[in-house]
Each structure stands twice: as C-alpha cells, then as structure tokens.
Amino acid sequence: MADLKDKVVVMTGASSGIGEGTAKELADNGAKLVLAARREERLQELTDEINKNGGNAVYNVTDVTSREQLQELAQKALDQYGRIDVLVNNAGLMPLSFMDKLKVDEWDKMVDVNIKGVLYGVAAVLPTMREQKAGHIINISSVAGHTVGPGMSVYSGTKHAVRTITEGLRQEEALAESNIRTTIISPGAVATELPETITDDDVLKGLENSNMTPIQPKDIASTIRYAMEQPEEVAINEILVRPTAQQG
C-alpha cells in the first residue's frame, strides 16, 4: 500500500456526509487537505477539528457550479502546498422526483452540480496533474448510475454521466506522459443529508416505507482511502458499495 502522508487532496462537498467523513479519514492518515463546499461555518469547524487533532487542512468556500471558483480552489492548493495529488469530486445533489411533477429547476440544479461540477473540477486540476506526470481523480457517482427506478430518472442520468466521463478520462490519461489514475466510487444508500433535498412527497413516502439501514459515510471514506493507497502502477477504476440489504 502507498503512504498517504503529505499527499495533497482537493475535495469538494466536504462540509458534511461522505466529504466530512473522508476528510477526517484522510487527515488521520497524513494527507494534506484543501476542503471545499458552500457552507463556510461547517468548513471552518471541520478544518479546525482536523488541525487541532494534528492534521493539516485548509478550506475554500466554493460553489462547484462556478468554473472560476473551482479554478480558485485549485490555485489555493498550489499556493498552499505546491502540488495537487488527488481530486475527490464529491459535491452532489439528489432531489429525486417523478418526471410528471415537472420539477425542472431541480433537474437543472442536478445537471449543474452533478455533471458540470465534476467537469469543472477536472478542468481545474488536469493541467497541473499532467505537468506533474502524476495525479488521481476520484469521482463520486452512485449505484443510481448503474440502475434506474421510478423517481430517479434525472438523478440516475447525472450519475451515469459521471461514470461515462470518468471512463473516457481514464482512457485519455492512462498514458506514460500523463500517468493519471481515475476512480469511480458508486455508493448505495448512505446516511447523509442528500434525502433532505427531496421535495416530491410521493418519493418521500416511498423512502419512509423503506426498512433498509443505510451504511455510514466512514464506510465510503475507507473505500476512497483504499483506492488512493494503491501503488502508482495500480488503478482501482470502479467500486460499488451498498448496504448488504440493498437490492437495487
């Protein structure tokens, strides 16, 4: 296993859920973190906690729907640490709804955050990683990117797009002159704030009737760490992580 000590990791969606859990996991293993999200108070609390516990983290308030703000995030990493070893594109929204509810504004937000946010993150770090001839881009998709069900049409579409974009990037950058690894992490049901963005009452009723226990953010965090810890010549390209009881 490769040592994560002093690896510079840029991560979006870091203020809660999978992002927060991953930040703590990586900090405990010696990574240097540049954390991004929109909620500054949450970012400040997390950064202070990591640094108080002996870790090394800074943050930058970032809206991933802004290409300029993601460029600023990458520049902060370079100014602070001189390089970017890993990008974790974790920011995402999941306002599930049935198509006939015509929640077009929510569709737009999912496209902007879940697809464009990933693309803008890649664009922000790729030139640096190519110049370094090393780097690792980890994009958080979803089991919904592998399957679709009622109420999931648009969300599944965005997460399938993440998988497609990442696989294309892998084929383009898995070259000696680039040496950039890519990983798709596809979580199933995880105990995060994502369901709080759902406004469709019919979808919410279905979730309330589910008796499945979601897995915890730390379970995805350890999966991300596993992918990062592989030797440079080994690329873990895709991992699905579900609760044992999740069928779809």
DRENDO-1510 file (C-alpha; in Angstrom, 1 decimal, always signed):
<recs>
REC; n; res; u; v; w
REC; 1; MET; +0.0; +0.0; +0.0 .
REC; 2; ALA; +1.2; +3.5; -0.8 .
REC; 3; ASP; +1.7; +6.0; +2.0 .
REC; 4; LEU; -0.8; +8.9; +2.1 .
REC; 5; LYS; +1.4; +11.1; +4.2 .
REC; 6; ASP; +1.8; +14.6; +2.6 .
REC; 7; LYS; -0.4; +13.7; -0.3 .
REC; 8; VAL; -2.3; +16.9; -1.3 .
REC; 9; VAL; -6.0; +16.2; -1.7 .
REC; 10; VAL; -8.6; +18.7; -3.0 .
REC; 11; MET; -12.1; +17.7; -2.1 .
REC; 12; THR; -15.5; +19.2; -2.9 .
REC; 13; GLY; -18.6; +18.7; -0.9 .
REC; 14; ALA; -16.5; +18.5; +2.2 .
REC; 15; SER; -18.8; +20.1; +4.7 .
REC; 16; SER; -20.9; +17.0; +5.6 .
REC; 17; GLY; -21.7; +13.4; +4.9 .
REC; 18; ILE; -19.2; +11.5; +2.7 .
REC; 19; GLY; -17.0; +14.5; +2.3 .
REC; 20; GLU; -16.7; +15.2; +6.0 .
REC; 21; GLY; -16.1; +11.5; +6.8 .
REC; 22; THR; -13.4; +11.3; +4.1 .
REC; 23; ALA; -11.7; +14.4; +5.2 .
REC; 24; LYS; -11.2; +13.0; +8.7 .
REC; 25; GLU; -10.1; +9.6; +7.4 .
REC; 26; LEU; -7.5; +11.1; +5.1 .
REC; 27; ALA; -6.3; +13.6; +7.6 .
REC; 28; ASP; -5.8; +10.8; +10.1 .
REC; 29; ASN; -3.6; +9.1; +7.6 .
REC; 30; GLY; -1.4; +12.1; +6.9 .
REC; 31; ALA; -2.9; +13.7; +3.8 .
REC; 32; LYS; -2.9; +17.5; +3.4 .
REC; 33; LEU; -6.4; +18.6; +2.6 .
REC; 34; VAL; -7.9; +21.5; +0.7 .
REC; 35; LEU; -11.6; +21.3; +1.5 .
REC; 36; ALA; -14.4; +23.0; -0.5 .
REC; 37; ALA; -18.1; +23.5; +0.0 .
REC; 38; ARG; -20.6; +26.4; +0.1 .
REC; 39; ARG; -21.2; +26.4; +3.9 .
REC; 40; GLU; -18.2; +28.3; +5.4 .
REC; 41; GLU; -19.2; +27.7; +9.0 .
REC; 42; ARG; -19.2; +23.9; +8.5 .
REC; 43; LEU; -15.9; +24.1; +6.6 .
REC; 44; GLN; -14.3; +26.2; +9.4 .
REC; 45; GLU; -15.5; +23.8; +12.1 .
REC; 46; LEU; -14.2; +20.7; +10.2 .
REC; 47; THR; -10.8; +22.4; +9.4 .
REC; 48; ASP; -10.3; +23.5; +12.9 .
REC; 49; GLU; -11.1; +20.0; +14.2 .
REC; 50; ILE; -8.7; +18.3; +11.8 .
REC; 51; ASN; -5.9; +20.8; +12.6 .
REC; 52; LYS; -6.5; +20.5; +16.4 .
REC; 53; ASN; -6.1; +16.7; +16.1 .
REC; 54; GLY; -2.8; +17.0; +14.4 .
REC; 55; GLY; -3.9; +17.0; +10.8 .
REC; 56; ASN; -3.2; +19.5; +8.0 .
REC; 57; ALA; -6.2; +21.2; +6.3 .
REC; 58; VAL; -7.2; +24.5; +4.8 .
REC; 59; TYR; -10.6; +25.4; +3.2 .
REC; 60; ASN; -12.0; +27.5; +0.4 .
REC; 61; VAL; -15.7; +28.4; +0.1 .
REC; 62; THR; -16.6; +27.0; -3.3 .
REC; 63; ASP; -19.7; +26.7; -5.5 .
REC; 64; VAL; -18.9; +23.9; -7.9 .
REC; 65; THR; -21.3; +25.3; -10.5 .
REC; 66; SER; -18.8; +28.1; -11.0 .
REC; 67; ARG; -15.8; +27.2; -13.1 .
REC; 68; GLU; -14.0; +30.3; -11.8 .
REC; 69; GLN; -14.4; +29.2; -8.2 .
REC; 70; LEU; -13.0; +25.8; -8.9 .
REC; 71; GLN; -10.0; +27.3; -10.6 .
REC; 72; GLU; -9.5; +29.4; -7.5 .
REC; 73; LEU; -9.7; +26.3; -5.4 .
REC; 74; ALA; -7.0; +24.5; -7.4 .
REC; 75; GLN; -4.9; +27.6; -7.2 .
REC; 76; LYS; -5.2; +27.7; -3.4 .
REC; 77; ALA; -4.0; +24.2; -3.2 .
REC; 78; LEU; -0.9; +25.1; -5.4 .
REC; 79; ASP; -0.3; +28.3; -3.3 .
REC; 80; GLN; -0.6; +26.4; +0.0 .
REC; 81; TYR; +1.1; +23.1; -0.8 .
REC; 82; GLY; +2.8; +23.4; -4.3 .
REC; 83; ARG; +1.0; +20.5; -6.0 .
REC; 84; ILE; -2.2; +18.6; -6.3 .
REC; 85; ASP; -2.0; +14.8; -5.9 .
REC; 86; VAL; -5.7; +13.9; -5.7 .
REC; 87; LEU; -9.1; +15.4; -6.6 .
REC; 88; VAL; -12.2; +14.0; -4.9 .
REC; 89; ASN; -15.2; +15.3; -6.8 .
REC; 90; ASN; -17.8; +14.6; -4.1 .
REC; 91; ALA; -20.3; +17.5; -4.3 .
REC; 92; GLY; -23.7; +16.3; -5.4 .
REC; 93; LEU; -27.5; +16.8; -5.1 .
REC; 94; MET; -30.3; +14.2; -5.1 .
REC; 95; PRO; -33.7; +15.8; -5.3 .
REC; 96; LEU; -35.5; +12.8; -6.6 .
REC; 97; SER; -38.9; +13.3; -8.2 .
REC; 98; PHE; -41.3; +11.7; -10.6 .
REC; 99; MET; -41.0; +13.2; -14.1 .
REC; 100; ASP; -44.6; +14.3; -14.3 .
REC; 101; LYS; -44.1; +16.7; -11.4 .
REC; 102; LEU; -42.0; +18.8; -13.8 .
REC; 103; LYS; -39.5; +19.9; -11.2 .
REC; 104; VAL; -37.4; +21.4; -13.9 .
REC; 105; ASP; -35.4; +23.8; -11.6 .
REC; 106; GLU; -34.3; +20.7; -9.6 .
REC; 107; TRP; -33.3; +18.9; -12.8 .
REC; 108; ASP; -31.2; +22.0; -13.8 .
REC; 109; LYS; -29.5; +22.0; -10.4 .
REC; 110; MET; -28.6; +18.3; -10.6 .
REC; 111; VAL; -27.1; +18.8; -14.1 .
REC; 112; ASP; -25.2; +21.9; -12.9 .
REC; 113; VAL; -23.8; +20.3; -9.7 .
REC; 114; ASN; -23.6; +16.6; -10.5 .
REC; 115; ILE; -22.2; +16.9; -14.1 .
REC; 116; LYS; -20.9; +20.4; -14.7 .
REC; 117; GLY; -19.3; +20.5; -11.2 .
REC; 118; VAL; -17.4; +17.3; -11.9 .
REC; 119; LEU; -16.2; +18.6; -15.3 .
REC; 120; TYR; -15.2; +22.0; -13.8 .
REC; 121; GLY; -13.2; +20.1; -11.1 .
REC; 122; VAL; -11.4; +18.0; -13.7 .
REC; 123; ALA; -10.6; +21.1; -15.7 .
REC; 124; ALA; -9.2; +22.9; -12.7 .
REC; 125; VAL; -6.7; +20.1; -11.8 .
REC; 126; LEU; -5.9; +18.3; -15.0 .
REC; 127; PRO; -3.2; +20.8; -16.4 .
REC; 128; THR; -1.3; +20.6; -13.0 .
REC; 129; MET; -1.5; +16.8; -12.9 .
REC; 130; ARG; -0.3; +16.5; -16.5 .
REC; 131; GLU; +2.6; +18.7; -15.7 .
REC; 132; GLN; +3.4; +16.7; -12.6 .
REC; 133; LYS; +3.0; +13.4; -14.7 .
REC; 134; ALA; +1.1; +12.1; -11.7 .
REC; 135; GLY; -2.4; +12.5; -10.2 .
REC; 136; HIS; -5.5; +10.7; -9.2 .
REC; 137; ILE; -9.1; +11.9; -9.9 .
REC; 138; ILE; -11.8; +10.3; -7.8 .
REC; 139; ASN; -15.4; +11.0; -8.9 .
REC; 140; ILE; -18.3; +10.1; -6.7 .
REC; 141; SER; -21.1; +8.5; -8.8 .
REC; 142; SER; -23.8; +6.3; -7.3 .
REC; 143; VAL; -25.4; +2.9; -7.6 .
REC; 144; ALA; -28.1; +5.0; -9.3 .
REC; 145; GLY; -25.6; +5.5; -12.1 .
REC; 146; HIS; -25.8; +1.7; -12.7 .
REC; 147; THR; -29.6; +1.3; -12.4 .
REC; 148; VAL; -32.7; +3.5; -12.5 .
REC; 149; GLY; -36.1; +3.3; -10.8 .
REC; 150; PRO; -39.3; +5.5; -10.5 .
REC; 151; GLY; -38.4; +9.0; -9.3 .
REC; 152; MET; -34.7; +8.5; -10.2 .
REC; 153; SER; -34.6; +9.4; -13.9 .
REC; 154; VAL; -32.7; +12.6; -13.8 .
REC; 155; TYR; -30.5; +11.8; -10.9 .
REC; 156; SER; -29.6; +8.5; -12.4 .
REC; 157; GLY; -28.8; +10.2; -15.7 .
REC; 158; THR; -26.4; +12.6; -14.0 .
REC; 159; LYS; -24.7; +9.8; -12.1 .
REC; 160; HIS; -24.4; +7.7; -15.3 .
REC; 161; ALA; -22.8; +10.7; -16.9 .
REC; 162; VAL; -20.2; +10.9; -14.1 .
REC; 163; ARG; -19.3; +7.2; -14.8 .
REC; 164; THR; -19.1; +7.8; -18.6 .
REC; 165; ILE; -17.0; +11.0; -18.2 .
REC; 166; THR; -14.6; +9.3; -15.8 .
REC; 167; GLU; -14.1; +6.2; -18.0 .
REC; 168; GLY; -13.4; +8.5; -21.0 .
REC; 169; LEU; -10.9; +10.4; -18.9 .
REC; 170; ARG; -9.2; +7.2; -17.9 .
REC; 171; GLN; -8.7; +6.1; -21.4 .
REC; 172; GLU; -7.2; +9.5; -22.4 .
REC; 173; GLU; -4.9; +9.9; -19.4 .
REC; 174; ALA; -3.7; +6.3; -18.7 .
REC; 175; LEU; -0.6; +7.1; -20.6 .
REC; 176; ALA; +3.1; +7.3; -19.7 .
REC; 177; GLU; +3.2; +11.0; -20.4 .
REC; 178; SER; +0.2; +11.6; -18.1 .
REC; 179; ASN; +0.2; +8.8; -15.6 .
REC; 180; ILE; -3.1; +10.0; -14.1 .
REC; 181; ARG; -5.3; +7.5; -12.4 .
REC; 182; THR; -9.1; +7.7; -12.2 .
REC; 183; THR; -11.6; +6.0; -9.9 .
REC; 184; ILE; -15.4; +5.9; -9.8 .
REC; 185; ILE; -16.9; +5.3; -6.4 .
REC; 186; SER; -20.6; +4.4; -6.6 .
REC; 187; PRO; -22.2; +4.4; -3.1 .
REC; 188; GLY; -25.6; +2.9; -2.4 .
REC; 189; ALA; -27.8; +4.2; +0.4 .
REC; 190; VAL; -25.6; +6.2; +2.8 .
REC; 191; ALA; -26.7; +8.1; +5.9 .
REC; 192; THR; -26.1; +11.7; +4.6 .
REC; 193; GLU; -28.1; +14.9; +4.1 .
REC; 194; LEU; -28.9; +14.1; +0.4 .
REC; 195; PRO; -32.5; +13.0; +1.0 .
REC; 196; GLU; -33.2; +16.4; +2.6 .
REC; 197; THR; -33.2; +17.9; -0.8 .
REC; 198; ILE; -36.2; +15.8; -2.0 .
REC; 199; THR; -39.4; +17.9; -2.3 .
REC; 200; ASP; -41.6; +15.3; -4.1 .
REC; 201; ASP; -44.0; +13.9; -1.4 .
REC; 202; ASP; -44.6; +10.7; -3.3 .
REC; 203; VAL; -40.9; +9.9; -3.3 .
REC; 204; LEU; -40.6; +10.8; +0.3 .
REC; 205; LYS; -43.4; +8.4; +1.2 .
REC; 206; GLY; -41.5; +5.6; -0.5 .
REC; 207; LEU; -38.4; +6.4; +1.4 .
REC; 208; GLU; -40.3; +6.4; +4.7 .
REC; 209; ASN; -41.6; +2.9; +4.0 .
REC; 210; SER; -38.1; +1.5; +3.5 .
REC; 211; ASN; -36.7; -0.5; +6.4 .
REC; 212; MET; -33.2; -0.7; +5.0 .
REC; 213; THR; -30.4; +0.6; +7.2 .
REC; 214; PRO; -28.0; +2.8; +5.2 .
REC; 215; ILE; -24.3; +2.5; +5.6 .
REC; 216; GLN; -22.2; +5.3; +7.2 .
REC; 217; PRO; -20.1; +7.9; +5.5 .
REC; 218; LYS; -17.0; +6.4; +7.1 .
REC; 219; ASP; -17.6; +3.2; +5.0 .
REC; 220; ILE; -17.3; +5.2; +1.8 .
REC; 221; ALA; -14.3; +7.1; +3.3 .
REC; 222; SER; -12.4; +3.9; +3.8 .
REC; 223; THR; -13.2; +2.9; +0.3 .
REC; 224; ILE; -11.8; +6.1; -1.1 .
REC; 225; ARG; -8.7; +5.7; +1.1 .
REC; 226; TYR; -8.3; +2.1; -0.3 .
REC; 227; ALA; -8.3; +3.4; -3.9 .
REC; 228; MET; -5.7; +6.1; -3.0 .
REC; 229; GLU; -3.4; +3.7; -1.2 .
REC; 230; GLN; -2.7; +1.5; -4.2 .
REC; 231; PRO; +0.8; +1.7; -5.7 .
REC; 232; GLU; +1.2; +4.2; -8.5 .
REC; 233; GLU; +1.1; +1.5; -11.1 .
REC; 234; VAL; -2.2; +0.1; -9.9 .
REC; 235; ALA; -5.5; +1.9; -10.7 .
REC; 236; ILE; -8.8; +0.9; -9.0 .
REC; 237; ASN; -11.1; +2.1; -11.7 .
REC; 238; GLU; -14.6; +1.5; -10.2 .
REC; 239; ILE; -16.1; +0.3; -6.9 .
REC; 240; LEU; -19.7; -0.1; -5.9 .
REC; 241; VAL; -20.5; +0.0; -2.1 .
REC; 242; ARG; -24.0; -0.9; -1.0 .
REC; 243; PRO; -25.7; -1.8; +2.3 .
REC; 244; THR; -25.8; -5.6; +2.3 .
REC; 245; ALA; -29.7; -5.5; +2.3 .
REC; 246; GLN; -29.9; -3.1; -0.7 .
REC; 247; GLN; -31.1; -5.0; -3.8 .
REC; 248; GLY; -31.3; -2.2; -6.4 .
</recs>
